[in-house]
Amino acid sequence: MKKHILFSILIFLGISVAKSQTFTFNTNVYTSTISCVDSAAFHFDLTNNSSSTLSLSYRVISNTLPTEAACWNYVVCDCYQCYPMNVIPDSLQCTFPISGGSTVGDFLKYEIKGTLGHYGTGTIQYLVYETGNMSNRDTITVNITAGCATGIACATGISKHTLTQLEIYPTIATDNIYIQNSGSTKNIESLLISDALGKIVKSEKNLELGANKTAINISTLPNGIYFIQLWDGDHSLTKKIIKNN
């Protein structure tokens, strides 16, 4: 029977943290070396330092983990489900309510194992932030080396970068969705809204952003599931929303 060890992560990349940050992790960066057929276990804890309940979301900032199934075997679980092998979720809609003063573990769980005859390295980074308040945020980073010292080199994935200063909300909307701007970005190249079948139902070019938040009207769209995509050069941000009158 194949042995797996849960490898929980909450990863922080050392970017500047706003003074309003009300949560902390037990560590910021984890580095693991896994030999040919071994596994490694990590548990990352998050503490809500405030007295109020805190709702946190997360999303992938970048990911260069090997993409070949023959290289590594890993399974990721978030607050909703465990995903298929070697699938990394970018759970923009996944929120974690945490009571004031409490500590939680297994914010995000990984099960990972090296594969005989292959070796490689990779890094995955997540942005963790208070839902609806991008100024209260931090990042987590995990660096992994896995596989035999010699053998077939694993191809790494193409790094994905997101617009970390922007947030799209709410998850369920009636008339408007909002782009929250916590940085200095003044405009983005394009905005696309597509339905669950991939058909583009709304698009805008050179969208100007307000200093705080920008409203996008979706009142004319039928009820259903939509995907909002923002693009700016090689950076992007995607959010799944539900239109519900």
C-alpha positions as a Markdown table, in Angstrom:
| # | Residue | x | y | z |
|---|---|---|---|---|
| 1 | Met | 0.0 | 0.0 | 0.0 |
| 2 | Lys | 1.4 | 3.3 | -1.0 |
| 3 | Lys | 2.4 | 5.4 | 1.9 |
| 4 | His | 1.5 | 9.1 | 1.9 |
| 5 | Ile | 2.2 | 11.7 | 4.5 |
| 6 | Leu | 0.1 | 14.8 | 4.7 |
| 7 | Phe | 2.2 | 17.9 | 4.0 |
| 8 | Ser | 0.2 | 21.0 | 5.1 |
| 9 | Ile | 1.2 | 24.4 | 3.9 |
| 10 | Leu | 0.7 | 28.0 | 4.7 |
| 11 | Ile | 3.5 | 29.7 | 2.9 |
| 12 | Phe | 4.9 | 33.2 | 3.3 |
| 13 | Leu | 7.0 | 35.1 | 0.7 |
| 14 | Gly | 8.7 | 38.0 | 2.4 |
| 15 | Ile | 6.8 | 40.9 | 1.0 |
| 16 | Ser | 6.0 | 43.9 | 3.1 |
| 17 | Val | 3.1 | 43.4 | 5.4 |
| 18 | Ala | 0.6 | 46.2 | 6.2 |
| 19 | Lys | 0.4 | 47.4 | 9.8 |
| 20 | Ser | -3.2 | 46.3 | 9.9 |
| 21 | Gln | -2.2 | 42.6 | 9.6 |
| 22 | Thr | -4.1 | 40.7 | 12.3 |
| 23 | Phe | -2.9 | 37.1 | 11.6 |
| 24 | Thr | 0.5 | 35.4 | 11.7 |
| 25 | Phe | 1.9 | 32.0 | 10.7 |
| 26 | Asn | 4.3 | 29.8 | 12.7 |
| 27 | Thr | 6.9 | 30.2 | 9.8 |
| 28 | Asn | 7.2 | 32.1 | 6.5 |
| 29 | Val | 9.2 | 29.8 | 4.2 |
| 30 | Tyr | 9.5 | 26.0 | 4.2 |
| 31 | Thr | 12.2 | 24.0 | 2.3 |
| 32 | Ser | 12.0 | 20.3 | 1.9 |
| 33 | Thr | 14.2 | 17.7 | 0.2 |
| 34 | Ile | 12.6 | 14.4 | -0.6 |
| 35 | Ser | 14.6 | 11.4 | -1.7 |
| 36 | Cys | 13.7 | 8.9 | -4.5 |
| 37 | Val | 10.5 | 7.3 | -2.9 |
| 38 | Asp | 10.3 | 9.1 | 0.4 |
| 39 | Ser | 7.7 | 11.7 | 1.6 |
| 40 | Ala | 7.9 | 14.7 | 3.9 |
| 41 | Ala | 5.4 | 16.1 | 6.4 |
| 42 | Phe | 4.9 | 19.7 | 7.3 |
| 43 | His | 2.2 | 21.4 | 9.5 |
| 44 | Phe | 1.7 | 25.1 | 9.2 |
| 45 | Asp | -0.4 | 26.9 | 11.8 |
| 46 | Leu | -2.2 | 30.3 | 11.5 |
| 47 | Thr | -3.2 | 32.4 | 14.5 |
| 48 | Asn | -5.9 | 35.1 | 14.5 |
| 49 | Asn | -4.3 | 37.8 | 16.8 |
| 50 | Ser | -7.5 | 39.9 | 16.9 |
| 51 | Ser | -10.6 | 39.5 | 19.0 |
| 52 | Ser | -12.9 | 39.4 | 16.0 |
| 53 | Thr | -13.7 | 36.5 | 13.7 |
| 54 | Leu | -11.5 | 36.7 | 10.6 |
| 55 | Ser | -12.4 | 35.3 | 7.2 |
| 56 | Leu | -9.3 | 34.5 | 5.1 |
| 57 | Ser | -8.9 | 33.7 | 1.4 |
| 58 | Tyr | -5.9 | 32.5 | -0.6 |
| 59 | Arg | -4.7 | 32.2 | -4.1 |
| 60 | Val | -1.7 | 31.0 | -6.0 |
| 61 | Ile | 0.9 | 33.7 | -6.8 |
| 62 | Ser | 3.3 | 31.6 | -8.8 |
| 63 | Asn | 3.9 | 27.9 | -9.3 |
| 64 | Thr | 7.0 | 26.2 | -10.8 |
| 65 | Leu | 6.4 | 22.7 | -9.4 |
| 66 | Pro | 7.1 | 19.9 | -12.0 |
| 67 | Thr | 4.2 | 19.2 | -14.2 |
| 68 | Glu | 5.0 | 15.6 | -15.2 |
| 69 | Ala | 3.0 | 13.0 | -13.4 |
| 70 | Ala | 6.0 | 10.6 | -13.6 |
| 71 | Cys | 8.1 | 13.1 | -11.6 |
| 72 | Trp | 6.2 | 13.7 | -8.3 |
| 73 | Asn | 3.0 | 12.5 | -6.9 |
| 74 | Tyr | 1.1 | 15.1 | -4.9 |
| 75 | Val | -2.5 | 15.7 | -3.8 |
| 76 | Val | -3.7 | 19.1 | -2.5 |
| 77 | Cys | -6.7 | 19.7 | -0.2 |
| 78 | Asp | -8.3 | 23.0 | 0.7 |
| 79 | Cys | -11.4 | 23.9 | 2.6 |
| 80 | Tyr | -13.7 | 22.5 | 0.0 |
| 81 | Gln | -12.2 | 19.3 | -1.3 |
| 82 | Cys | -9.2 | 17.2 | -2.3 |
| 83 | Tyr | -8.2 | 17.7 | -5.9 |
| 84 | Pro | -7.0 | 15.1 | -8.4 |
| 85 | Met | -3.3 | 14.1 | -8.4 |
| 86 | Asn | -0.9 | 16.9 | -9.4 |
| 87 | Val | -3.7 | 19.5 | -9.7 |
| 88 | Ile | -3.0 | 22.8 | -7.8 |
| 89 | Pro | -6.1 | 24.8 | -7.0 |
| 90 | Asp | -6.2 | 28.5 | -7.2 |
| 91 | Ser | -9.1 | 29.0 | -4.7 |
| 92 | Leu | -10.1 | 32.6 | -4.9 |
| 93 | Gln | -13.5 | 31.8 | -3.5 |
| 94 | Cys | -12.3 | 29.6 | -0.7 |
| 95 | Thr | -12.7 | 31.4 | 2.7 |
| 96 | Phe | -11.7 | 30.3 | 6.2 |
| 97 | Pro | -13.6 | 31.8 | 9.1 |
| 98 | Ile | -11.3 | 31.9 | 12.2 |
| 99 | Ser | -12.4 | 32.9 | 15.6 |
| 100 | Gly | -10.6 | 35.7 | 17.5 |
| 101 | Gly | -7.6 | 34.6 | 19.4 |
| 102 | Ser | -7.6 | 31.0 | 17.9 |
| 103 | Thr | -5.0 | 29.0 | 16.1 |
| 104 | Val | -5.8 | 26.7 | 13.2 |
| 105 | Gly | -3.6 | 24.1 | 11.4 |
| 106 | Asp | -3.9 | 22.4 | 8.0 |
| 107 | Phe | -5.0 | 25.7 | 6.3 |
| 108 | Leu | -3.9 | 24.0 | 3.1 |
| 109 | Lys | -2.7 | 20.4 | 3.0 |
| 110 | Tyr | -0.3 | 18.7 | 0.6 |
| 111 | Glu | 0.6 | 15.0 | 0.2 |
| 112 | Ile | 3.7 | 14.7 | -1.8 |
| 113 | Lys | 6.2 | 11.9 | -2.7 |
| 114 | Gly | 9.3 | 11.6 | -4.8 |
| 115 | Thr | 9.4 | 9.2 | -7.8 |
| 116 | Leu | 12.2 | 6.6 | -8.5 |
| 117 | Gly | 14.3 | 7.6 | -11.5 |
| 118 | His | 13.3 | 11.3 | -11.6 |
| 119 | Tyr | 14.5 | 14.4 | -9.8 |
| 120 | Gly | 13.6 | 18.1 | -9.8 |
| 121 | Thr | 13.0 | 21.3 | -7.9 |
| 122 | Gly | 10.1 | 23.7 | -7.7 |
| 123 | Thr | 8.5 | 26.5 | -5.7 |
| 124 | Ile | 4.9 | 27.4 | -5.0 |
| 125 | Gln | 3.8 | 30.7 | -3.5 |
| 126 | Tyr | 0.4 | 31.7 | -2.1 |
| 127 | Leu | -1.1 | 35.0 | -1.1 |
| 128 | Val | -3.3 | 34.8 | 2.0 |
| 129 | Tyr | -5.5 | 37.8 | 2.8 |
| 130 | Glu | -8.6 | 38.9 | 4.7 |
| 131 | Thr | -11.6 | 38.5 | 2.5 |
| 132 | Gly | -12.6 | 42.0 | 1.2 |
| 133 | Asn | -9.5 | 43.7 | 2.7 |
| 134 | Met | -6.3 | 43.2 | 0.7 |
| 135 | Ser | -4.3 | 45.4 | 3.0 |
| 136 | Asn | -4.5 | 42.6 | 5.7 |
| 137 | Arg | -2.4 | 40.0 | 3.9 |
| 138 | Asp | 0.8 | 37.9 | 3.9 |
| 139 | Thr | 2.5 | 35.3 | 1.6 |
| 140 | Ile | 3.8 | 31.8 | 2.1 |
| 141 | Thr | 6.5 | 30.0 | 0.1 |
| 142 | Val | 7.4 | 26.4 | -0.2 |
| 143 | Asn | 10.6 | 25.2 | -1.9 |
| 144 | Ile | 10.8 | 21.5 | -2.8 |
| 145 | Thr | 13.5 | 19.3 | -4.1 |
| 146 | Ala | 12.4 | 15.7 | -4.8 |
| 147 | Gly | 13.6 | 12.5 | -6.5 |
| 148 | Cys | 16.9 | 10.8 | -7.0 |
| 149 | Ala | 20.2 | 12.7 | -7.2 |
| 150 | Thr | 20.7 | 11.3 | -10.7 |
| 151 | Gly | 18.1 | 10.3 | -13.3 |
| 152 | Ile | 15.6 | 12.0 | -15.5 |
| 153 | Ala | 15.3 | 15.7 | -14.9 |
| 154 | Cys | 11.7 | 16.9 | -14.3 |
| 155 | Ala | 10.4 | 19.7 | -16.4 |
| 156 | Thr | 9.2 | 22.6 | -14.3 |
| 157 | Gly | 6.0 | 24.4 | -14.8 |
| 158 | Ile | 5.7 | 27.9 | -16.2 |
| 159 | Ser | 5.5 | 30.4 | -13.4 |
| 160 | Lys | 2.1 | 32.0 | -13.0 |
| 161 | His | 1.9 | 35.5 | -11.5 |
| 162 | Thr | -1.2 | 37.2 | -10.3 |
| 163 | Leu | -2.1 | 40.8 | -9.7 |
| 164 | Thr | -1.5 | 40.7 | -5.9 |
| 165 | Gln | -2.7 | 44.3 | -5.3 |
| 166 | Leu | -6.2 | 43.6 | -6.8 |
| 167 | Glu | -9.2 | 41.6 | -5.4 |
| 168 | Ile | -12.5 | 40.8 | -7.1 |
| 169 | Tyr | -15.6 | 40.4 | -4.9 |
| 170 | Pro | -18.2 | 39.4 | -3.9 |
| 171 | Thr | -18.5 | 35.7 | -4.8 |
| 172 | Ile | -22.3 | 36.0 | -5.1 |
| 173 | Ala | -23.5 | 39.2 | -6.8 |
| 174 | Thr | -26.7 | 40.7 | -8.0 |
| 175 | Asp | -25.9 | 44.0 | -9.9 |
| 176 | Asn | -22.2 | 44.8 | -9.5 |
| 177 | Ile | -18.9 | 43.1 | -8.8 |
| 178 | Tyr | -16.0 | 45.2 | -7.5 |
| 179 | Ile | -12.3 | 45.4 | -8.2 |
| 180 | Gln | -10.6 | 46.4 | -4.9 |
| 181 | Asn | -7.3 | 48.2 | -5.6 |
| 182 | Ser | -4.8 | 48.3 | -2.7 |
| 183 | Gly | -1.8 | 49.3 | -4.8 |
| 184 | Ser | -0.8 | 52.0 | -7.3 |
| 185 | Thr | -2.2 | 50.3 | -10.4 |
| 186 | Lys | -4.2 | 52.8 | -12.4 |
| 187 | Asn | -5.5 | 50.7 | -15.2 |
| 188 | Ile | -5.3 | 47.1 | -16.6 |
| 189 | Glu | -5.1 | 46.0 | -20.2 |
| 190 | Ser | -8.3 | 44.0 | -20.3 |
| 191 | Leu | -11.3 | 42.5 | -18.4 |
| 192 | Leu | -13.1 | 39.4 | -19.7 |
| 193 | Ile | -16.3 | 37.8 | -18.2 |
| 194 | Ser | -17.1 | 34.4 | -19.5 |
| 195 | Asp | -20.0 | 32.0 | -18.7 |
| 196 | Ala | -19.6 | 28.4 | -17.5 |
| 197 | Leu | -19.3 | 27.2 | -21.1 |
| 198 | Gly | -16.4 | 29.6 | -21.9 |
| 199 | Lys | -18.4 | 32.1 | -23.9 |
| 200 | Ile | -17.3 | 35.7 | -23.4 |
| 201 | Val | -20.3 | 37.7 | -22.3 |
| 202 | Lys | -18.6 | 41.0 | -21.5 |
| 203 | Ser | -15.2 | 42.6 | -22.2 |
| 204 | Glu | -13.4 | 45.9 | -21.6 |
| 205 | Lys | -10.1 | 47.2 | -22.8 |
| 206 | Asn | -7.8 | 49.6 | -20.9 |
| 207 | Leu | -10.0 | 49.6 | -17.8 |
| 208 | Glu | -9.3 | 52.6 | -15.5 |
| 209 | Leu | -9.2 | 51.7 | -11.8 |
| 210 | Gly | -10.3 | 53.9 | -9.0 |
| 211 | Ala | -8.1 | 54.6 | -6.0 |
| 212 | Asn | -10.2 | 52.3 | -3.9 |
| 213 | Lys | -12.7 | 50.2 | -5.8 |
| 214 | Thr | -14.2 | 50.0 | -9.3 |
| 215 | Ala | -17.7 | 48.7 | -10.0 |
| 216 | Ile | -18.4 | 46.4 | -12.9 |
| 217 | Asn | -22.1 | 46.2 | -13.8 |
| 218 | Ile | -23.4 | 42.6 | -14.4 |
| 219 | Ser | -27.1 | 43.3 | -13.9 |
| 220 | Thr | -28.1 | 42.3 | -17.4 |
| 221 | Leu | -26.4 | 38.9 | -17.2 |
| 222 | Pro | -28.6 | 35.9 | -16.6 |
| 223 | Asn | -28.3 | 34.0 | -13.3 |
| 224 | Gly | -25.5 | 31.5 | -13.4 |
| 225 | Ile | -21.7 | 30.9 | -12.9 |
| 226 | Tyr | -19.2 | 33.2 | -14.5 |
| 227 | Phe | -15.4 | 33.7 | -14.5 |
| 228 | Ile | -13.9 | 37.2 | -14.3 |
| 229 | Gln | -10.4 | 37.6 | -15.7 |
| 230 | Leu | -8.1 | 40.6 | -15.4 |
| 231 | Trp | -5.0 | 40.8 | -17.7 |
| 232 | Asp | -2.1 | 43.1 | -17.5 |
| 233 | Gly | 1.0 | 42.0 | -19.4 |
| 234 | Asp | 2.1 | 38.6 | -18.1 |
| 235 | His | 0.1 | 39.0 | -14.9 |
| 236 | Ser | -3.5 | 37.9 | -14.5 |
| 237 | Leu | -6.3 | 37.3 | -11.9 |
| 238 | Thr | -9.3 | 35.1 | -12.2 |
| 239 | Lys | -12.3 | 34.8 | -10.0 |
| 240 | Lys | -15.4 | 32.6 | -10.1 |
| 241 | Ile | -18.6 | 34.3 | -9.2 |
| 242 | Ile | -22.3 | 33.4 | -9.1 |
| 243 | Lys | -24.9 | 35.9 | -10.5 |
| 244 | Asn | -28.0 | 35.5 | -8.5 |
| 245 | Asn | -30.9 | 38.1 | -8.5 |
